[in-house]
Amino acid sequence: MGEENNPDNAMESVEEKVVNIYSEIMSKYKRKPIRNVNKMMEILKTEYKLLVDKKLVTLVVAAFLAGRPVLFEGPPGTGKTEIGEAILTLWAGKPALVIPCSENYDEYRVIGDFHPLMAFKYGFNEKSFIPRPLLAALILDAGVLVDEIRRSNEEFQNMLLDIIDKRRIIVPELRKIFYAKGEGFQVIFTSNPEDYAQSELSDAFLRRVVRIPFNYPPPEVEIEIIRLRYDVDVELEPKILEGMVQVVNLLRQKAAYKPGPADTVLWSRIAGRLASLRGKQQVTVSEVVDAATIVLYKRVGEEEIVDEALEKVFGLHP
C-alpha cells in the first residue's frame, strides 16, 4: 500500500480535532446566542436558578461588547464560577469551557501539547498535536471561564492577556495562527483575594480586565436565593430559614471558614432531605442542627464556633 493511501498517515487538522473532541459537550446545549440583558436575566433565574443582580449582568455584557475580559472577585461560595459559566454559555450559545488554575499551569495545559508517542512516530505536526480548552474555545467561538486566576503565576496571566488582546493563538511548532472568528469567544476570570498560597495579579493583568466585585448578599436576598434553589418537597418555614441566614452571618464574622450562599443552599437542601427521610412534612430545628454538622463544620477546631451560633439562634446545638 502506498504511503499516501495509508489511513495511519491521514492528517486530521487541529480544527477537526477540536470539533471531534468537544462535539459531545457542544451538542448538549442548543440555543442561539443571547445578548439581551433582560432575556439573559430571565433565563438565569428560571433555568439556572441563579438570582443575579441586573447591574452585574449589564456590566458583563457591556465589557464583552467592548472586547474586554471580566474579573469576578470576591469570597468563595458567592456564585462567581456558576454565574460566570452561565453568562458565558448564554452569550455564546454554546457551553462555556472551564479552566481551573493552579501554580503549575502553562500554555501546554490550556492551548495544546504533542502526544509523545505520536510525535516520535509522525513528528511535531497537527497529527500529534492535542488541542486543549483555551484553543478549543477560540476555534469553536465559545466562552472560557478561568477559575481562581490568582493561583496561577504572572507568566501564565500575561500569556492569557496577549491571547485576549489579539484574539488569536500562535502555535509556533505548527507554524499556525488561530484567530477568533466571532464574538462568542469571551473570558471571565474568578478570584478570591483572601485565599492563601496565591500570587498577586499583575498591573498588566488588572489594566486589561473589567473587575466586578462579589460579596455576601443581604439577608433578604440570601433568603430569596435559598428559596429559589431549595429542591425538596418538604416545607421550610420562613422562621427557620431566617434563622439559618442569621447563623451563617454570625460565622462570617467569627469563623475562619466563612460560609457563602452556596453553603446555605446546601444546608437547606440537606435539612430538607433529613426531614423527608424521617417522614416529616416540614423541616424542624432538629434537622437544621444535624445538617449543620456536615455542612458548616469545615475546619478542625471551629466546631465550637458553629455550635455557639446554632445555640444562639435556635437554642439547640449538636
Secondary structure, 3 states (H helix, E strand, C coil): CCHHHCHHHCCCCHHHHHHHHHHHHHHCCCCCCCCCHHHHHHHHHHCCCCCCCHHHHHHHHHHHHCCCCEEEECCCCCCHHHHHHHHHHHHHCCCCEEEECCCCCCHHHHCEEECHHHHHHHCCCCCCEEECHHHHHHHHCCCEEEECHHHCCHHHHHHHHHHHHHCEEEEHHHCEEEECCCCCCCEEEEECCCCCCCCCCCHHHHHHCEEEECCCCCHHHHHHHHHHHCCCCCECCHHHHHHHHHHHHHHHHHCCCCCCHHHHHHHHHHHHHHHHHCCCCECCHHHHHHHHHHHCCCCCCCHHHHHHHHHHHHCCCC
